[in-house]
Amino acid sequence: MTLSELITLYRAQAQDTAEPYFCSDELLTIYANEGQDEACRRGQLLRDAASPLCTVAYAQDAETVALDPRVWQVLQAFANGQQVDVVGADEMAAFMPNWTAQASSAKQPTRVVTGVTAGRLHLWPIPSEAGQIKLHVLRLPLKRMANDNDRPEIRQEAHPALVEWMLYRAYSRQDADLGDPTKAATALRKFVAEFGEKHGARNEQWMRDRDTHAPGPIA
């Protein structure tokens, strides 16, 4: 479905078809993008090893590399074609206590460490030569839908469920004409049936960093 079709389906289901609309096309575009982000966070839907964000160059003696903010979790990593271990900070500390304070160098890293610096991977050992890391990741959508013909990146059979998020957000507004907690709850329940329950940012961070020593996931 295109963005235009998502909005049309929303308007038909919400009976929001007469101008002035209760929800503008601009607001519904925000809701549609928000719904796709939620779907990817809940269902871990977008796996990627081919997009440009999956290739990260590093310089000689680089201690860290930056992750694209759309990367949700690193699943695998390869340094110059050789697979390296992806480990959390606590696992790395168990392997080598005080590893951040002990300089260690090699031609290329054999481990990338998550959970030390937000938005970055630490390289161990520190590479003595420049190179690149190829990543296999879970990620958020590459671009926001903005134009009528833009399409969600998730699989097409899941597109109609994004309208349930749009309905949920619309019915949740503090609006005497459109606001309806019962309808909002029904739409959210249908969205959850398709994409799963919300993990929450803390749980996602715990999964992303593989950190068994940090506070555990919230039930």
C-alpha positions in Angstrom: 0.0 0.0 0.0 1.1 3.6 -0.6 0.9 6.3 2.0 -2.1 7.7 0.1 -3.8 4.4 0.3 -3.1 4.1 4.0 -4.7 7.5 4.6 -7.7 6.6 2.4 -8.3 3.4 4.3 -8.0 5.3 7.6 -10.5 7.9 6.5 -13.0 5.1 5.4 -12.7 3.2 8.7 -12.8 6.3 10.9 -15.5 8.0 8.8 -13.2 11.0 8.6 -14.0 11.8 5.0 -15.5 15.3 5.1 -13.4 18.5 5.2 -12.4 19.9 7.4 -10.9 16.6 8.5 -10.6 15.6 12.2 -7.0 14.5 11.3 -5.1 16.2 8.5 -3.1 14.3 6.0 0.1 15.7 7.6 -0.9 14.3 11.0 -1.9 11.0 9.5 1.5 10.8 7.8 3.2 11.2 11.2 1.0 8.5 12.6 1.8 6.1 9.6 5.5 6.6 10.1 5.2 6.2 13.8 3.2 3.0 13.3 5.9 1.5 11.1 8.6 2.3 13.6 6.5 0.7 16.4 5.9 -2.4 14.2 9.7 -2.7 13.6 10.5 -2.3 17.3 7.9 -4.8 18.4 8.3 -7.4 15.6 12.0 -6.9 14.8 10.9 -7.0 11.2 13.7 -5.4 9.2 16.9 -7.5 8.9 19.6 -6.0 6.7 23.1 -6.8 5.6 23.1 -4.8 2.3 22.3 -1.2 3.0 25.1 1.4 3.2 24.5 1.7 6.9 25.7 -1.9 7.2 29.2 -1.0 6.1 31.3 1.0 8.6 34.8 2.1 7.9 37.4 2.4 10.7 40.7 4.2 10.8 44.0 3.0 12.0 44.1 3.0 15.8 40.3 3.6 16.0 38.9 2.5 19.3 35.2 2.9 18.2 33.0 3.2 15.2 29.6 5.0 15.0 26.4 3.1 14.4 23.7 4.6 12.3 20.8 5.6 14.6 18.4 3.5 12.5 20.3 0.3 13.6 18.2 -1.3 16.3 20.6 -4.2 17.1 23.8 -5.7 15.7 23.4 -9.4 15.0 26.7 -10.2 13.3 29.8 -8.4 12.3 32.7 -9.1 9.9 36.0 -7.2 9.9 37.5 -7.2 6.4 35.6 -10.4 5.5 36.4 -12.3 8.8 33.6 -12.8 11.2 34.2 -11.3 14.6 32.3 -11.8 17.9 29.6 -9.3 18.9 29.6 -9.2 22.7 28.2 -7.1 25.5 30.2 -5.0 27.8 29.8 -7.4 30.7 30.8 -10.4 28.6 33.9 -8.6 27.5 34.7 -7.6 31.1 34.5 -11.3 32.1 36.8 -12.2 29.2 39.3 -9.5 30.0 38.8 -7.3 33.1 39.8 -3.7 32.7 40.0 -4.2 28.9 39.2 -0.5 28.2 42.3 0.5 30.2 44.6 -2.1 28.7 45.8 -1.1 25.3 45.8 -4.1 22.9 46.6 -3.8 19.2 46.3 -6.2 16.2 46.0 -5.9 12.5 42.2 -6.1 12.8 39.6 -6.4 15.6 38.3 -9.8 16.6 35.5 -8.5 18.8 33.0 -5.6 18.6 31.6 -4.6 22.0 28.2 -3.1 22.6 26.8 -1.3 25.6 29.9 0.8 26.4 29.1 4.0 24.5 25.6 4.8 23.2 25.5 4.7 19.4 29.0 3.2 19.0 30.7 -0.1 18.8 34.1 -0.6 20.5 36.7 -2.4 18.6 39.0 -5.0 20.3 41.8 -5.2 19.8 42.4 -1.7 18.5 43.2 -2.1 14.8 46.7 -1.2 13.6 45.5 -0.8 10.1 42.4 0.8 8.6 39.6 -1.4 7.4 35.8 -1.8 7.5 33.2 -3.6 9.4 30.2 -5.3 7.6 27.2 -5.6 9.9 24.1 -7.8 9.9 21.5 -5.8 11.8 17.9 -5.3 12.8 16.9 -1.7 12.0 14.2 0.9 11.7 13.0 2.0 8.2 15.6 3.7 6.0 13.4 6.7 5.2 10.2 8.4 6.3 7.1 8.2 4.2 6.3 11.7 2.9 4.9 11.5 -0.6 1.6 10.0 -1.7 3.4 7.1 -3.5 5.8 6.2 -0.8 5.3 2.7 0.7 6.1 1.2 4.0 9.3 -0.9 4.0 7.7 -3.8 6.0 6.1 -6.6 4.0 3.0 -5.6 2.2 0.7 -8.1 3.9 1.3 -6.1 7.2 0.5 -2.7 5.7 -3.2 -2.7 6.6 -2.3 -3.2 10.3 -0.5 0.1 10.2 -3.9 1.7 9.8 -4.9 0.3 13.2 -2.1 2.3 14.7 -3.3 5.4 12.9 -6.8 4.7 14.2 -5.5 4.2 17.7 -3.7 7.5 17.7 -6.6 9.3 16.2 -9.2 7.9 18.7 -6.8 8.7 21.5 -6.9 12.4 20.9 -8.6 14.6 23.4 -11.3 15.6 20.9 -15.0 15.6 21.6 -15.9 14.6 18.1 -13.2 11.9 17.4 -11.8 10.8 20.7 -13.1 7.4 21.8 -11.2 5.3 24.3 -13.1 2.1 23.5 -12.3 2.4 19.8 -8.7 3.3 20.6 -8.3 0.2 22.7 -9.9 -2.0 19.9 -7.5 -0.6 17.3 -4.5 -1.0 19.5 -5.5 -4.6 20.3 -5.6 -5.4 16.5 -2.2 -3.7 16.0 -0.7 -5.8 18.9 -2.2 -9.0 17.4 -0.2 -8.3 14.2 3.1 -6.9 15.6 3.3 -7.9 19.3 3.3 -6.2 22.6 5.5 -3.1 23.2 8.9 -4.0 24.8 9.7 -0.6 26.2 12.9 1.4 25.7 14.6 -0.1 28.7 13.9 -3.7 27.6 15.2 -2.9 24.1 18.4 -1.4 25.5 18.9 -4.5 27.6 18.5 -6.8 24.5 20.6 -4.5 22.3 23.6 -4.4 24.8 23.5 -8.0 25.9 24.0 -6.7 29.4 23.2 -9.3 32.1 24.6 -7.1 34.9 22.3 -4.1 34.2 18.8 -4.1 35.5 16.9 -6.9 33.8 14.0 -6.5 31.4 10.7 -5.2 32.8 8.0 -7.9 32.8 
